[in-house]
Amino acid sequence: MKKEFERIMVPVDGSDIAKKAAKKAIFLAKSTGIKAVAMYVVNIPNLPALYECPDEIPYIQVHQLLKDKGNSYLEEIEKLGKKMGVNVSKKIVDGHPAEEIIKEVKKNNLVVIGSKGTTALDRLLMGSVAENVVHHAPCPVMVVK
């Protein structure tokens, strides 16, 4: 029997809701034998809302700080996968979260995403990442509350 999905993508941002979505995605991957991929998007424009830091910190240091944070989130999801008996691949990219998630997914993927991210300010200024992914992804999207 042909599998419905090739892989399950789970975007993470370190929030509790993203971790809950990752747990659901890993459960689905284990139940179906489908590959799971955790993805983190380094998004520099959100820096003031997420971190307090002096203006004089160079861009490269800020980028590395966010990348390191993203890697720690991805490692946490990878460990959760190992606990549940699932190999979770990790992917980190730069850009706007919704745009990068939409670019990454294909028709035969399933996205499992948390309903809210790390900041309410983002939703006010740019709209919800989950909402954008639901409306523009070429594949099914499961939103975890």
PyRosetta script that sets phi, psi and omega in degrees:
from pyrosetta import init, pose_from_sequence

init()
pose = pose_from_sequence("MKKEFERIMVPVDGSDIAKKAAKKAIFLAKSTGIKAVAMYVVNIPNLPALYECPDEIPYIQVHQLLKDKGNSYLEEIEKLGKKMGVNVSKKIVDGHPAEEIIKEVKKNNLVVIGSKGTTALDRLLMGSVAENVVHHAPCPVMVVK")
pose.set_psi(1, 132.1)
pose.set_omega(1, 179.7)
pose.set_phi(2, -74.0)
pose.set_psi(2, 138.9)
pose.set_omega(2, 178.4)
pose.set_phi(3, -74.1)
pose.set_psi(3, 143.0)
pose.set_omega(3, 178.9)
pose.set_phi(4, -66.9)
pose.set_psi(4, -38.7)
pose.set_omega(4, -176.7)
pose.set_phi(5, -124.4)
pose.set_psi(5, 146.6)
pose.set_omega(5, 177.3)
pose.set_phi(6, -84.3)
pose.set_psi(6, -38.1)
pose.set_omega(6, 179.9)
pose.set_phi(7, -155.4)
pose.set_psi(7, 158.6)
pose.set_omega(7, 176.4)
pose.set_phi(8, -110.4)
pose.set_psi(8, 120.4)
pose.set_omega(8, 178.5)
pose.set_phi(9, -97.5)
pose.set_psi(9, 132.7)
pose.set_omega(9, 176.7)
pose.set_phi(10, -129.8)
pose.set_psi(10, 102.7)
pose.set_omega(10, 176.2)
pose.set_phi(11, -71.9)
pose.set_psi(11, 136.2)
pose.set_omega(11, 180.0)
pose.set_phi(12, -127.9)
pose.set_psi(12, 149.6)
pose.set_omega(12, 178.9)
pose.set_phi(13, -136.2)
pose.set_psi(13, 9.3)
pose.set_omega(13, 179.8)
pose.set_phi(14, 91.5)
pose.set_psi(14, -8.1)
pose.set_omega(14, -179.0)
pose.set_phi(15, -75.8)
pose.set_psi(15, 159.8)
pose.set_omega(15, 177.9)
pose.set_phi(16, -62.3)
pose.set_psi(16, -37.2)
pose.set_omega(16, -179.4)
pose.set_phi(17, -68.1)
pose.set_psi(17, -36.6)
pose.set_omega(17, 176.9)
pose.set_phi(18, -65.3)
pose.set_psi(18, -38.1)
pose.set_omega(18, 177.5)
pose.set_phi(19, -65.5)
pose.set_psi(19, -38.9)
pose.set_omega(19, 177.4)
pose.set_phi(20, -63.8)
pose.set_psi(20, -42.5)
pose.set_omega(20, 178.1)
pose.set_phi(21, -64.3)
pose.set_psi(21, -39.9)
pose.set_omega(21, 179.2)
pose.set_phi(22, -62.5)
pose.set_psi(22, -41.1)
pose.set_omega(22, 178.9)
pose.set_phi(23, -61.5)
pose.set_psi(23, -42.4)
pose.set_omega(23, 177.6)
pose.set_phi(24, -63.9)
pose.set_psi(24, -43.3)
pose.set_omega(24, -179.1)
pose.set_phi(25, -62.8)
pose.set_psi(25, -42.5)
pose.set_omega(25, 180.0)
pose.set_phi(26, -66.0)
pose.set_psi(26, -40.7)
pose.set_omega(26, 176.4)
pose.set_phi(27, -59.4)
pose.set_psi(27, -45.6)
pose.set_omega(27, 178.3)
pose.set_phi(28, -62.9)
pose.set_psi(28, -41.4)
pose.set_omega(28, 179.2)
pose.set_phi(29, -62.4)
pose.set_psi(29, -43.3)
pose.set_omega(29, 179.6)
pose.set_phi(30, -64.8)
pose.set_psi(30, -43.2)
pose.set_omega(30, -177.2)
pose.set_phi(31, -67.0)
pose.set_psi(31, -30.4)
pose.set_omega(31, -173.7)
pose.set_phi(32, -109.6)
pose.set_psi(32, -14.2)
pose.set_omega(32, -177.1)
pose.set_phi(33, 77.5)
pose.set_psi(33, 18.0)
pose.set_omega(33, -179.6)
pose.set_phi(34, -90.3)
pose.set_psi(34, 146.2)
pose.set_omega(34, 177.8)
pose.set_phi(35, -63.2)
pose.set_psi(35, 142.7)
pose.set_omega(35, 175.3)
pose.set_phi(36, -114.7)
pose.set_psi(36, 135.7)
pose.set_omega(36, 178.5)
pose.set_phi(37, -128.9)
pose.set_psi(37, 121.1)
pose.set_omega(37, 174.3)
pose.set_phi(38, -93.3)
pose.set_psi(38, 136.4)
pose.set_omega(38, -175.0)
pose.set_phi(39, -129.9)
pose.set_psi(39, 135.9)
pose.set_omega(39, 175.2)
pose.set_phi(40, -124.8)
pose.set_psi(40, 136.6)
pose.set_omega(40, 178.9)
pose.set_phi(41, -111.6)
pose.set_psi(41, 120.1)
pose.set_omega(41, 175.2)
pose.set_phi(42, -75.6)
pose.set_psi(42, 116.7)
pose.set_omega(42, -175.1)
pose.set_phi(43, -124.1)
pose.set_psi(43, 93.2)
pose.set_omega(43, -177.3)
pose.set_phi(44, -60.6)
pose.set_psi(44, -40.2)
pose.set_omega(44, -177.9)
pose.set_phi(45, -57.2)
pose.set_psi(45, -22.2)
pose.set_omega(45, -179.9)
pose.set_phi(46, -84.6)
pose.set_psi(46, 2.1)
pose.set_omega(46, -175.1)
pose.set_phi(47, -52.5)
pose.set_psi(47, -49.5)
pose.set_omega(47, -177.5)
pose.set_phi(48, -61.3)
pose.set_psi(48, -32.2)
pose.set_omega(48, -178.9)
pose.set_phi(49, -76.1)
pose.set_psi(49, -25.8)
pose.set_omega(49, -173.8)
pose.set_phi(50, -99.4)
pose.set_psi(50, -33.5)
pose.set_omega(50, -172.5)
pose.set_phi(51, -135.1)
pose.set_psi(51, 145.0)
pose.set_omega(51, 171.8)
pose.set_phi(52, -96.2)
pose.set_psi(52, 119.3)
pose.set_omega(52, 177.6)
pose.set_phi(53, -152.9)
pose.set_psi(53, 152.6)
pose.set_omega(53, -179.8)
pose.set_phi(54, -65.1)
pose.set_psi(54, 150.1)
pose.set_omega(54, -179.8)
pose.set_phi(55, -63.1)
pose.set_psi(55, -24.4)
pose.set_omega(55, -174.9)
pose.set_phi(56, -79.4)
pose.set_psi(56, -2.9)
pose.set_omega(56, 177.5)
pose.set_phi(57, -68.0)
pose.set_psi(57, 124.1)
pose.set_omega(57, -179.2)
pose.set_phi(58, -63.9)
pose.set_psi(58, 152.9)
pose.set_omega(58, -179.1)
pose.set_phi(59, -51.5)
pose.set_psi(59, -43.4)
pose.set_omega(59, -175.4)
pose.set_phi(60, -62.2)
pose.set_psi(60, -36.4)
pose.set_omega(60, 178.5)
pose.set_phi(61, -70.2)
pose.set_psi(61, -40.0)
pose.set_omega(61, 178.4)
pose.set_phi(62, -63.8)
pose.set_psi(62, -45.3)
pose.set_omega(62, 178.6)
pose.set_phi(63, -58.5)
pose.set_psi(63, -46.1)
pose.set_omega(63, -179.1)
pose.set_phi(64, -65.2)
pose.set_psi(64, -38.5)
pose.set_omega(64, 177.3)
pose.set_phi(65, -59.2)
pose.set_psi(65, -47.8)
pose.set_omega(65, -179.9)
pose.set_phi(66, -67.8)
pose.set_psi(66, -38.1)
pose.set_omega(66, 178.3)
pose.set_phi(67, -64.3)
pose.set_psi(67, -43.1)
pose.set_omega(67, 177.6)
pose.set_phi(68, -61.8)
pose.set_psi(68, -42.2)
pose.set_omega(68, 177.5)
pose.set_phi(69, -60.4)
pose.set_psi(69, -46.7)
pose.set_omega(69, 178.9)
pose.set_phi(70, -60.6)
pose.set_psi(70, -43.1)
pose.set_omega(70, 178.2)
pose.set_phi(71, -61.7)
pose.set_psi(71, -38.1)
pose.set_omega(71, 178.8)
pose.set_phi(72, -67.4)
pose.set_psi(72, -37.7)
pose.set_omega(72, 176.0)
pose.set_phi(73, -63.1)
pose.set_psi(73, -43.8)
pose.set_omega(73, -179.0)
pose.set_phi(74, -65.8)
pose.set_psi(74, -39.5)
pose.set_omega(74, 177.7)
pose.set_phi(75, -63.1)
pose.set_psi(75, -37.5)
pose.set_omega(75, 177.7)
pose.set_phi(76, -62.1)
pose.set_psi(76, -42.1)
pose.set_omega(76, 179.4)
pose.set_phi(77, -69.6)
pose.set_psi(77, -38.6)
pose.set_omega(77, 177.6)
pose.set_phi(78, -60.8)
pose.set_psi(78, -43.0)
pose.set_omega(78, 177.9)
pose.set_phi(79, -63.8)
pose.set_psi(79, -41.1)
pose.set_omega(79, 177.0)
pose.set_phi(80, -60.1)
pose.set_psi(80, -42.6)
pose.set_omega(80, 177.6)
pose.set_phi(81, -61.2)
pose.set_psi(81, -45.0)
pose.set_omega(81, 179.6)
pose.set_phi(82, -60.6)
pose.set_psi(82, -41.5)
pose.set_omega(82, 177.6)
pose.set_phi(83, -58.3)
pose.set_psi(83, -36.1)
pose.set_omega(83, -177.2)
pose.set_phi(84, -92.6)
pose.set_psi(84, 2.6)
pose.set_omega(84, 178.2)
pose.set_phi(85, 80.1)
pose.set_psi(85, 27.6)
pose.set_omega(85, -178.4)
pose.set_phi(86, -125.4)
pose.set_psi(86, 132.4)
pose.set_omega(86, 175.2)
pose.set_phi(87, -83.1)
pose.set_psi(87, 115.9)
pose.set_omega(87, -179.3)
pose.set_phi(88, -105.1)
pose.set_psi(88, 119.7)
pose.set_omega(88, 174.6)
pose.set_phi(89, -77.2)
pose.set_psi(89, 154.1)
pose.set_omega(89, -179.5)
pose.set_phi(90, -118.8)
pose.set_psi(90, 143.3)
pose.set_omega(90, 178.0)
pose.set_phi(91, -141.4)
pose.set_psi(91, 132.3)
pose.set_omega(91, 176.7)
pose.set_phi(92, -128.5)
pose.set_psi(92, 131.9)
pose.set_omega(92, -178.3)
pose.set_phi(93, -137.2)
pose.set_psi(93, 164.4)
pose.set_omega(93, 176.8)
pose.set_phi(94, -102.8)
pose.set_psi(94, 145.1)
pose.set_omega(94, 173.8)
pose.set_phi(95, 140.2)
pose.set_psi(95, -163.8)
pose.set_omega(95, 177.2)
pose.set_phi(96, -84.0)
pose.set_psi(96, 129.4)
pose.set_omega(96, -174.0)
pose.set_phi(97, -51.1)
pose.set_psi(97, -53.3)
pose.set_omega(97, -177.1)
pose.set_phi(98, -61.1)
pose.set_psi(98, -45.2)
pose.set_omega(98, -178.8)
pose.set_phi(99, -61.7)
pose.set_psi(99, -43.7)
pose.set_omega(99, -177.8)
pose.set_phi(100, -69.6)
pose.set_psi(100, -38.2)
pose.set_omega(100, 177.3)
pose.set_phi(101, -62.7)
pose.set_psi(101, -46.6)
pose.set_omega(101, -179.3)
pose.set_phi(102, -62.9)
pose.set_psi(102, -39.4)
pose.set_omega(102, 177.6)
pose.set_phi(103, -63.7)
pose.set_psi(103, -36.0)
pose.set_omega(103, -173.5)
pose.set_phi(104, -76.5)
pose.set_psi(104, -34.8)
pose.set_omega(104, -174.0)
pose.set_phi(105, -81.5)
pose.set_psi(105, 153.7)
pose.set_omega(105, 178.5)
pose.set_phi(106, -121.9)
pose.set_psi(106, 170.9)
pose.set_omega(106, -177.8)
pose.set_phi(107, -52.9)
pose.set_psi(107, -37.3)
pose.set_omega(107, -174.8)
pose.set_phi(108, -95.1)
pose.set_psi(108, 26.6)
pose.set_omega(108, 176.3)
pose.set_phi(109, -106.3)
pose.set_psi(109, 165.6)
pose.set_omega(109, 169.6)
pose.set_phi(110, -125.0)
pose.set_psi(110, 128.5)
pose.set_omega(110, 175.9)
pose.set_phi(111, -100.5)
pose.set_psi(111, 130.3)
pose.set_omega(111, 174.0)
pose.set_phi(112, -117.0)
pose.set_psi(112, 113.7)
pose.set_omega(112, -171.0)
pose.set_phi(113, -132.8)
pose.set_psi(113, 145.7)
pose.set_omega(113, 175.6)
pose.set_phi(114, -72.4)
pose.set_psi(114, 149.5)
pose.set_omega(114, -176.1)
pose.set_phi(115, -73.2)
pose.set_psi(115, -23.6)
pose.set_omega(115, -179.4)
pose.set_phi(116, -134.4)
pose.set_psi(116, 148.2)
pose.set_omega(116, 178.0)
pose.set_phi(117, -98.0)
pose.set_psi(117, -154.0)
pose.set_omega(117, -174.5)
pose.set_phi(118, -80.4)
pose.set_psi(118, -22.9)
pose.set_omega(118, -177.8)
pose.set_phi(119, -134.6)
pose.set_psi(119, 141.4)
pose.set_omega(119, 175.2)
pose.set_phi(120, -74.5)
pose.set_psi(120, -29.2)
pose.set_omega(120, 179.7)
pose.set_phi(121, -58.2)
pose.set_psi(121, -40.5)
pose.set_omega(121, 178.5)
pose.set_phi(122, -57.4)
pose.set_psi(122, -44.2)
pose.set_omega(122, -178.4)
pose.set_phi(123, -63.3)
pose.set_psi(123, -39.1)
pose.set_omega(123, -179.9)
pose.set_phi(124, -67.1)
pose.set_psi(124, -40.8)
pose.set_omega(124, -175.5)
pose.set_phi(125, -83.4)
pose.set_psi(125, -38.8)
pose.set_omega(125, -171.9)
pose.set_phi(126, -122.7)
pose.set_psi(126, -7.0)
pose.set_omega(126, -173.8)
pose.set_phi(127, 87.5)
pose.set_psi(127, 161.9)
pose.set_omega(127, -178.5)
pose.set_phi(128, -69.9)
pose.set_psi(128, 135.8)
pose.set_omega(128, 175.1)
pose.set_phi(129, -60.6)
pose.set_psi(129, -45.8)
pose.set_omega(129, -179.9)
pose.set_phi(130, -58.9)
pose.set_psi(130, -43.5)
pose.set_omega(130, 179.8)
pose.set_phi(131, -61.0)
pose.set_psi(131, -44.6)
pose.set_omega(131, 178.6)
pose.set_phi(132, -62.7)
pose.set_psi(132, -41.8)
pose.set_omega(132, -179.7)
pose.set_phi(133, -65.3)
pose.set_psi(133, -43.8)
pose.set_omega(133, 178.8)
pose.set_phi(134, -57.1)
pose.set_psi(134, -43.6)
pose.set_omega(134, -175.5)
pose.set_phi(135, -78.1)
pose.set_psi(135, -25.0)
pose.set_omega(135, -170.9)
pose.set_phi(136, -119.8)
pose.set_psi(136, -12.4)
pose.set_omega(136, -179.9)
pose.set_phi(137, -69.3)
pose.set_psi(137, 144.9)
pose.set_omega(137, -179.5)
pose.set_phi(138, -84.0)
pose.set_psi(138, 13.0)
pose.set_omega(138, -174.6)
pose.set_phi(139, -140.0)
pose.set_psi(139, 170.8)
pose.set_omega(139, 176.7)
pose.set_phi(140, -64.1)
pose.set_psi(140, 147.3)
pose.set_omega(140, 179.6)
pose.set_phi(141, -129.9)
pose.set_psi(141, 127.3)
pose.set_omega(141, 174.2)
pose.set_phi(142, -103.5)
pose.set_psi(142, 122.5)
pose.set_omega(142, 179.9)
pose.set_phi(143, -102.2)
pose.set_psi(143, 124.6)
pose.set_omega(143, -178.4)
pose.set_phi(144, -102.2)
pose.set_psi(144, 125.8)
pose.set_omega(144, 179.0)
pose.set_phi(145, -88.0)
pose.dump_pdb("model.pdb")
